[in-house]
Amino acid sequence: MKLANSIVLTLFVLGGCAQPRETAAEQLPQDSDQEEPAVENPSEEVFDDPVWAMISDGDKNLNPRDYSKVMATSQAGVYTQSRNWSGCSWKNDHVSSRIDILTQEEAFPGAVLDVEDLVSENGAVISKDNISATYINAIHSKSEAYPDIDYDIYDVITHSAVKDLEAGNLYSAWVDIYVPAGTPAGTYTGRVSLKSAQKDIAVFKYSLDVLNLTLTNPEEWETFLDLWETPFASNRYYSGKTNMEFFNFTTPERQDTNPFSLYYVRLDPKYQAGLESELELYHKAGGNTISVQTVEGPDNSRFPCATPSMIKWILQKDGTYRWDYTDMDYYVELNLKHGINRQIDLFYHTGVGWGFVYYDESTGEVTNKLSAQPGQERWKTTTHAFLTDLVAHLEEKGWFDMAVLYMDERLYDVTLALVEAAEDITNSKGVQLKVGGAVNGKEVAPLYDRMYDVSIWENARPSDAKELARSRRAKGLQTTLYSCGSGKMASTCQPAEAAFAVYEAKKYGMDGVMRWALNKYDEDPLYGTLHTTCYPGDCYLIYPDERNSAEMKAQSSPRFEKLCEGMRYTEKLNLIRKLYPGKAAKVDEIVSSLKSSMVKEAASMRDKVNELSREVQ
């Protein structure tokens, strides 16, 4: 059945990542993502079923419009497919795969994905409670700035194992297997079945080798992951309101220019379940940072939603400020509850157009009349008063050591002003407040030694990145690789590129990865990742639940799951180096072997780490 093998190739070469407009300062060695010629596999089974279905690794995107292209090259009724999956895992580990289904002339209402326990040859069991098989919904990806991006992609991993399958359509599902920490080593087998009217219409066989190795919990991982959080976007979505309604904008045009209405927006515990579910996904990925906006719109309230301050500024009648930390305390404690506990990014006023926004007790109005730009005397005086009070509050809460005063892609003069302001502030033990930021060029490089956390945009990575990260680490400083825009994790990117981002940071000796952002949702994210200036999906890697859901349980995406995979596999290399010093050279060899062909290299890294894991267990 050579023709059927060509079907598989046709299906998975489609869909790609829009390339960045800028060129990286230094490219990895070139390789190709072109598929190898189709070769018939005589061991594959031939199925004569009402659906065509197969298991894949989920490394590449799937597009609903691919159906006709696939069916045009197929033989109706008889297909050669891969319905057998095999893999290996550590204990306290996840493995995932994707199932793709093409219906033909027949529809299947209420088609159920049914999972079984995985059972080892010795009778040990991985309960089906630890196995999730749910459908993936398509999302419309469109960008006005990039007209070629206007199509659907399967990107929302739902919580539903039931779906009406119409005739002549392409569907997709995600399978995740969690291996509990106490699972005995061995080979486990089981099935995932697609059923309709209580009958199997496709059966998928799974075989998992559980190795005698245990992965640490995400909060213990060495690799640093910084995904910027926007809890107000989550609150806004579950409120059912538009941006204009929720943020009290008076006209659509003022969504990017009016900070005053943001002052009255507060985090609402009514939508806490939605936030907690999103944080649990972030923790699963190994997320380390808590995003706190300390002023109104520190990122200029860029689309797709505004970013109100979690600290409210009040100018008292005596001319001094006081600060309300209610929202900040609430949100930090929520993150800590879910194991996100290594760093608090305190986003501050560093050059945004409207300066300090505060409530004036004398006039009863919100204004910014006393604002100033970074470096000006009024800015220095106001900043000193704020940071002094903030540090005292952080110390009282026990959070000072986690705190980093943070900025987003600011130029040298602005960055210098904030660095100098922070250096003038110490806690009760004489320790200075740390400073960090995302940088997208070389201009800020002279200040690196004065910045605790520097995240360098991947397309501006210096040629000496590895030595830079090494020398900074020796000084107790942190360096990460900054991904944004089209880079690796937008919805138009191949999911495996997200894993590659982590491996690339590891190759260049950096401490981890930073990405904008985790959950800065569009107005209607379950309809489409639609943007006027950004790449689709640039602003969020996960999705909220349906608005009418009582659970408010966040939904993952293949690109987020592949980010999780990259984090897990990088941590496996870290643990092997630590626990098996004799394999350090092999770990270095695997890391340094990474080439530029992102999808292929992500799969290759997975294979190489699995092989090394088998050696050391």
N, C-alpha and C positions, 0 to 999 in steps of 0.2 A: 504493500500500500504506500508507494512513494508519494502519491498525491496528498495523502493525509499528513505526512510529515511536512510538506510544503505549507499546509494549513497552519501548523503551529508557528512556522517562521513568519508567515504573513501576519499573524495576529500580534506577535510580540515585537516586531521591529517598528510598528507604528507608534506615533506619539513621541514627542521629544521636548527638550528644555530649550526655551528661547535663550539665545546666548547674550551675555552681558554686552552692553554697548562699549565698555572699556576693555582694554586688553591687559591681562595680568602682567605685572612687571617681570615675572620670571615664570615660565611654564614648566610643568613637569615633563619628563620625557614623553614623546608622543607615542600613542598606540591607537588602534582603531577599534571602534565599537561595531564594525560590520560583522554580520553573522557568517558563520561557516556554512559552506554548501550543505544542503540537506542530504542526509545519509539514512537509508532505510535501516530501521532497527528490527531485526527478525524476532526479537524476544517480546515485542509489544503485542498486546492482545488486540483482536479485531472485535468490535462491538457492533451489533445491529440493534440499535436502541432508538427510541423516539427523540432523544436529545444527543447532541454532541457535547462532550464534557471532558475536561482535563484539569490536572493540578499543575500549577507553576510555582516558581519561587516568589512571585510578586515584585520582582526587581524593576519591571517596566510598567508603564501606564497601560491601561486598557480604555478604549474609546468606544462607546456604544455604536457609533457610526461605522465601525469596522465590520459589522455583521455582514453586510452585503458583499464586501470584498472577500471575506472568508468563504461565504457560501458559494460565491461565484466560481471558486476553484475547488469545490468539494464534490464528492460523489454522494448524492442523496441516499441517506439510509444506512450507509456502511462507512465507518471511520476507524482509523488507527489513532489511538489516543494514549496518553500517559495518565492512568488512574492509580498508579502506585507511587507513593511518596516514602522516601527514607531519609533519615537525618540523625544527628546526634546532638546531645545537649549536656550541660552540666546540671547539677542539682540546684534548686532555687533559680531556675533559668526559664526562659521562654523560647519557643520556636514557632515559626509561622509559615503559612503557605496561602496561596490563593487558588480558588476553584472557579473556572470559567465554564459557562453553560450556554449553548446555542440551541434554542428550540427550533423545531421545523414546522410541520403542518398542524401539529397538535398543541393546544394550550393546556396548562396544568394549574388550575386554581388551588390556592393554599398549599403550594409546594413547600415541604418542610425539610430543613437540614437537620438530620438526626445524628447525634454523636454517641459513640459507645465508650465504655472504659477501655483504656489501653492496658493489656495484661502481659506480663513477662513470662518467659519460659518456666520460671520458678513459681508462678502464681501471684507475684506482686502486682499491685494495681495502681495505675494513675487514674483516679476517678474522673468520670466525665464531667463532674462539677468543675474540674480544672481545664476543661476543653471548651472553647467557644467557637462555634461555626455560625456566622451571621452574614447576611447579605450586605453588599456594598452598593450604596446609591450613587448615581451619577450627579455631578454638579457642573453647572455651566461656567466655564472659564472665559473671561473676556476682558480685554484692555483696550480703551480708546487710544492709548498711546502706541499700541502695537497691534495694528489692524489684522495681522495674520493670526492673532490669538482670539478665537471666537468659536469654541466647540465644547462639547461635554467630555468629562473625564470621570471615571469611577473613583471617587475620592472620599466618600463618607462611609466609614465602617459602622454600620448601624448596630443596634442591639436586637434586631429581629431575625429569627430563624425561619420565618414564614413569609412567603411572597407569592402573589399571583403571577405565574409565568405565562405571558401571552405567546401566541404562535409567532414564529419568525423573528425572534428577538435574541439579543445577547445579554447575559446576566453574569454577575460576578459575586463571589463570597469570600470572606476572609476566615481562615482557621488559625486560632492561636492555642497553643498547648503550654500550660504552665506546669513545670516539674517541681513539686514541693521539695523543700530542703531535705526531708528525711527519706526520700525515695531510694530504695535499694538500686544499686547499679544493675544493669542488664538490658536486654532488648525487649521492648514492649511493642505489641501489635494491636491494631484495632481498626474500626471502620468509621467513616462518615458516609451516610447515605442520603441521597436526595429522594424523597418520597412524595407521592401524590396519591390520594385516595387509599392510603395505607399500603401502597405498593412501591417497591423500589424502582426508580427510573434511571438511577445511576448510583454506583457504589464505588467509593474511593478507599483504598487500603493504605494504612499508615504503619510505618515501622520506625521506631525511635530507639536509638542506643543511648541510654542514660549512663554517662561516665561517672567514675568514682571521684568526682571533683565537685566542689560547692562554690557557687558564685556568691559573693558578699551582697548585702542589701544595698540598694541604690544610694542611700545617704552616706555610705562608706566608700564609694568609688573614688578613685584617685583623679580620674578625668573630670574636668570642670565643665559644666553645661549652664550657660546663661541664656535663658529665653525671656525676653521682656514681657511682663504681664500687664494686662489692661483690664482690671476687674470691673471698671465702669462699663466697658463694652458688654460684658456678660450680664450685668444688672440691666442695662438698657435693653438688651435683646429679650430677656425674660419678662420685662415689664410690658412688652408688646407695643411700646411706643417707638416712634421714629426718632432719629437724631434731633430733629427740630423740637419735638415735644419733650423728650427726656432732658435735653441740655438747655431747654428754654431759649433756643435761637429764634429770632424774630423773622429772619428770611434765610433761604438756603445760602445766599451769597455770604452771609456773616458766619457761617460755620467755621471758617478758618481765621476769622479776624476779630471775633468778639469774645474776650475771655471773661467778661464780667458775669454773664449768666451762669458760668461754670461754678461760681463761688457757692451757690446754693445746692449743688448736687452732692449728695452724700451716699456712701455705700449703705445698702439696705439689707439687713439680715433676712428679709423675706425671701431673697434670692440666694441665700448662703449655700443651699444644696448644690446649685449650679456651680458656684465657685469651688466648693470642696471637690466636686467631681473632676473639674479641670485641673486642680492642684494634684489630685491623685494620679492623673495621667502624667503630669509634669514630673512628679516624684518617680514614677515608673521609668521614665527616661533618664533618671539620674540628675534631675534639675537641682541647682544649688542656690539660685539667687531669688531674692524677693524684691520686686520693683515697687518703689514708693515715689510718687510725684510729690515734691515738697512745695511747689508753686503751681499756679494755674497754667496748664498747657505748656510744660517745659519743652515739648517737641513741636511747638507752634500749632498744637491740636490738629495735626495732619489727619487726613482721611485714613480709614473710613469712619473714625469716630473721634470725639474729643477726649482729652485726658485731664480731668479736674484734679486739683491738688488734694492729697490726703491730709494735708496740714492746712488749716484755715488761719489766715493772718487777720488780726484785729488791731487797728490803730486806736489806742485809747485816747480819752479826752486830754490826758496830760502830755500827749505827743509821743509816748512810747508804745512799742508793739507788745502784744502777747499772742501766744500761738495755741491753737486747739489741735491736739494730736489724736483725737478720738478715732478717726478713720484709719490713720497709720497704725495705731496700736491694734485695732481690730484685725486689720489685714495681715500684719506681721504675725500675730498669734495664730491666725488661721493657717498660714504657711508652715509655721513651726509644728503645728499639730500634725501635718502631713510629711514631716521629715525634710522639709526644704529649709536648711538651717546653716548654710555656710557664709552667705553674704547678703547684705541689704544694699541695693543700689538706690541711692537717694538722688533722684534727678532734680537738678537745681536750675535756677535762672541764670543762664549763661548766654545772653545775647538774643533772646526771643523779643519780638517786636513790642510787646506791651509791658515788659518789666514786672514789677511787683504789683500784684492785685490784692487788695485788702478791703476789709469792711471798716469804714470810718465811723466811730461811735459819735462823733460830733455832728455829722450830717445825716447819719442813718443810711448811707449809700455805699455801694461797692465801687471802688475807683482804683486808679493807679497814678494819682497826681504826684506822689512823692517818689516815683520810680526814677531809676538811672541805669545807664549801661555799665557792664562790667569794667572795672578799673577806675570809674569816676568816684569822687570822694563820697558822694551820698550812697553809692552802691557799696563801697567798702564799709562804711559805718553801719548801714542796714544789715549787710551780710554778716558782719562781726557780731552784732546783737543777736541775729537769728541763730547762727552756728553755735554761739555760746549757750543759748537756751536749748538748742537741739541736742548738743553733746551732753548737757546735764540730764536731759530726759532719757537719752539713750543709755547713759550710765545707770540711771535709776532703774531702767527696765532690764539691765544686764545685756544690752545689745551693742554696746559701743565697739567691741572687737569685731563685730560683723559688718559694721557700717562703712560704706564707701560713698563719698560725695561724688556724684556721677554726672557726666555730660555726654551729649550725643553729637559727634562730628563737628566740634567747634574749632575755629582757627587759633593760631598761636597766641595772639594777644588776649583773647577771651579765656583760653585754657590757662595761660600764665596768671591771669587775675584770680581765677578760682584756686589754683595751686597755692598762690601766695596767701589768699584768704584762709585756706585750710591750715596752712603751716603756722598761722598765727593763733590757732585754736588747739588747746590740749585738754585732756580729761584731768581728773583729780590726781592721777599718777604721772602727769606730765607727758602722756602719749599723744602724739598729733593725730588729728582726724585724717583718715586716708582719702585719697582722690583717685578716681578712675575715669575711663571714658572710651568710647568707640572712636577710632581715628581712621580717616580715609585717604591719608596722604603722608608725605614726609615732613611737612612743616612743623608738626608737634614733636618730632623725634628728639630735639634737644631737651625736652622736658621729661623724657621717659624715666629718668632716674628719680624724679620727684613724684612720680605717679605709681601708686601701688598696683593698679589694675589697668593694663593697656590691652585693648582688643583691636587688632590691626585688620583692616578690610582685606579680604583674600586677594583682590586685584591690585592691592598696594603693598603686598608682602615684600619686604626687602630681601635682597640676595643673601644677606647674612642672618636670615630669620632664626635659624637653628642656634647660632651662637648668641644672638640677641636674647632669645628665650632662656638659654642656659645661664648667661651671665646675670640676667634679672632674677632668675630663680635662686641663684647663689646669694643674692642680696635680700631674699625673702619677698620678692615681687612676683606678680602674676602676669602672664602673657597668654592671650587667647587669639584664635583666628575668627574674624568677624565675617559672617555671611549675611547678605541682604539682597534685595531685588530679585533678579533672575537666578541668583547663585544657589543652585543645588536644592532648594527646598520650596520653591513656588509650586503651585498645583500643576503647572505645565512641565515641571521637571520630572525626570524619571525617579521613582521612589528611591532606588538604590543610591542616587546621588547624595541623599541625606546621610547615609552610612559612610559614603566616601568622604564627606566633609569632616567627620570625626577622624578617619584614618589619615587624611591629609594633615590635620593639625598634629597628629601623633608623629607623622613623618618629619615634620619640621620642628619637632621638639617642643611644641607649645603645650600649655597646660590644659587646653580644652577648646571649646567652641562657644561663640556667642552668636545669637540669631535674633533679628527683629522680625517677627515677634511670635508669642505663643497664642494669644487669643484676642487680638484686636479686630473684632468681627465687623463685616459689612452689615448693612441694615437688615438684609435677609440672607444670611450665610448659607442656609440650607437650600436656597434657590441657586445662588451663584456666587463665585468669587470674582466680583466685578469691580474694576477700578478704572479711574480716569488717568492716573499717572503711574501707579504701581503695577507690578506684575501680578496676575491673579494668584491669590493664595499667599502672597508675600507676607501679609500681616497676620496670618494665623495658620498653625499646623494642625489644629484640632477643631472640632465643631461642637456647638451646643446641642442640646436635645431639642425635640419638637417642643414648641411653645406650650402646647396643651398637656405636656407630660407632667405628672405629679412628682416624678423623681428628679427631673432636671439633671439627667445623667449625661455627661459629655460623651461625644463620639470621636473616635480616633480616625486616622487616615493612613493609607499605605505609606506615605512619606514620613509621617510621624513614627510609625512602627519601624521603619527602616532606620530612622534616627536612633530609636531605642536599640535596635540591633547593633548599629555601629558602636554605641556606647558600651553595650554588653561585651562585644568581642574585643574592643580595646581594653576593657577592664580585665578580660581573661588573659590577655598578653601581660598586663601589669602584674597580675597574680602569679602567672607562671614564672616571670622574672624574679618575683619576690620569694616564692616557695621552692623554686627549682633553679638555683643560681647557675647550675651547669648548662641550662638552656638559655642563658642570657644572650649568647651570640646568635642563637637561632631566632630569638625574638627580634633582635636588631636586624637580622637578615630579612625577616618577614616585613618589618616596618619599612625598611629602606627600599624594598623591592617595588613599592607602590608606583604605578605609572599613571598616565593621565586619562586613560580610557575608563571613565567613572563606573559605568554599569558592570563591565567585565571585571574591573579591579575589586569592586565590592564583593562580587561572587568569589573571586580568587582569594580574597582575604578570609572570607568565611571558610573556604575549603582548607586554607593553610592553617588557620587557627584550630579548626576541628582536627586536622591531622596531628598537629603538635599536642593537642589536648589528649588524643588517644595515646601518644607516646609517653606522656608523663603520668597518666593516671595510675 
